[in-house]
Amino acid sequence: MSAAPLPPAPEASFASDNAAGASPEVIEALAAANAGPALAYGEDPWTADAVAAIQERFEAPVDVLLAWGGTGANIVGLSTLLQPWQSVIAVDSAHVIVDEAGGPARFSGSTFTTVANVDGKLVPDAIEPFVGWLGEEHHPQPAVATISQVTENGTVYSIDEIGALADRCHAHGMLLHLDGARIANALVASGATLAEMVRDTGVDAMTFGFTKNGAVFGEAVVYLRPELAAHARFVRKQAGQLVSKSRFVGAQISALLRDDLWLRNARSANDRAAELTVAVAGIDAVDVVRPPEANAVFARIPWDRLDELQRWSFFWPWDPADAQVRWMASFATTSEDVATFAAGLRQLLDAGVGQSER
Ligand SMILES: Cc1ncc(COP(=O)(O)O)c(C=O)c1O
């Protein structure tokens, strides 16, 4: 008997929001910024406009440095805040710990102290065991805590949680850094403004992510207190994050911030993740770990079917020990993609044992 044909695969990839292309508005903005010459290294009107647009969103004269990418922006932000004898506290699941090849540690020369995550989050009490080291010459000096918003586990810190962390850091003379690779998804999930979530809670510096939100490339390092940025431009240059044709980063950021495209993109991604949760709810073999808070769905699947499903429509395993995978929606994911993906999962998984031969 011949094997049943594979179900149609969705056009979109559920592997990562990084797998999507860029927003058409961003591509148009890149083409428009291509007209004529412009001074390099940020001395151009597109960069100035993007910086002003970011400051407007913070409702404050924050210091903004555009950068090439997320790892680089984290390296610049953290390295500016840290001395080599100091340490930064982060959860064991943080991108800066597990997914940046040790770049921030190497570049800052500082110690990166990891603590156990609680649903992907850093909790204020986790800092306490290390602050006793302050002033002791034998120990790395805790100076910064860093968090990711959205977390790598797909959870979203509440305003109160960020505020409590900032308060605890400041009480110990430490700073709070936020990796906002998916800050837009967190904002639409919580209904807060950037000023409420980042400025008013007391975050000191952040990476403002655009790549996962519809840019081709480009992020911003934002210092909420200008004195923290005193040496930031030298750090950015040394880290290779000063973009020579900065106008092309500026143009993308302005296009995303214009008419709140960044928030509409993030809302769409979050909504598609919620839709996917509903769409797979009736598949016996799929067990969604928790309702998505932003644009990632974590689910348990029969692990022996993983290869087969990946060959059909690739996605990443998340926690093999718990048979968990991650499905991620992006700004470009459509409801049709969600329906096609869920229907395919249902067909393949309901077909059960034996289908893995296809
Ligand atoms: C939480 C987080 N931080 C930072 C980044 C930035 O990484 P990249 O250097 O690939 O832009 C990512 C990308 O996946 C991420 O998920």
Ligand as a Chemical Component Dictionary entry (heavy atoms), coordinates in Angstrom:
data_LIG
# 
_chem_comp.id                   LIG 
_chem_comp.type                 NON-POLYMER 
_chem_comp.pdbx_formal_charge   0 
_chem_comp.three_letter_code    LIG 
# 
loop_
_chem_comp_atom.comp_id 
_chem_comp_atom.atom_id 
_chem_comp_atom.alt_atom_id 
_chem_comp_atom.type_symbol 
_chem_comp_atom.charge 
_chem_comp_atom.model_Cartn_x 
_chem_comp_atom.model_Cartn_y 
_chem_comp_atom.model_Cartn_z 
_chem_comp_atom.pdbx_ordinal 
LIG C1 C1 C 0 15.911 37.084 23.758 1  
LIG C2 C2 C 0 16.800 37.417 22.605 2  
LIG N1 N1 N 0 17.741 38.351 22.753 3  
LIG C3 C3 C 0 18.527 38.728 21.751 4  
LIG C4 C4 C 0 18.413 38.167 20.506 5  
LIG C5 C5 C 0 19.251 38.737 19.422 6  
LIG O1 O1 O 0 19.956 37.925 18.657 7  
LIG P1 P1 P 0 20.600 38.295 17.241 8  
LIG O2 O2 O 0 22.003 38.677 17.531 9  
LIG O3 O3 O 0 20.475 37.044 16.509 10 
LIG O4 O4 O 0 19.857 39.425 16.611 11 
LIG C6 C6 C 0 17.491 37.134 20.301 12 
LIG C7 C7 C 0 17.377 36.439 18.993 13 
LIG O5 O5 O 0 16.916 35.356 18.871 14 
LIG C8 C8 C 0 16.656 36.761 21.374 15 
LIG O6 O6 O 0 15.719 35.811 21.233 16 
# 
loop_
_chem_comp_bond.comp_id 
_chem_comp_bond.atom_id_1 
_chem_comp_bond.atom_id_2 
_chem_comp_bond.value_order 
_chem_comp_bond.pdbx_ordinal 
LIG C1 C2 SING 1  
LIG C2 N1 SING 2  
LIG C2 C8 DOUB 3  
LIG N1 C3 DOUB 4  
LIG C3 C4 SING 5  
LIG C4 C5 SING 6  
LIG C4 C6 DOUB 7  
LIG C5 O1 SING 8  
LIG O1 P1 SING 9  
LIG P1 O2 DOUB 10 
LIG P1 O3 SING 11 
LIG P1 O4 SING 12 
LIG C6 C7 SING 13 
LIG C6 C8 SING 14 
LIG C7 O5 DOUB 15 
LIG C8 O6 SING 16 
# 
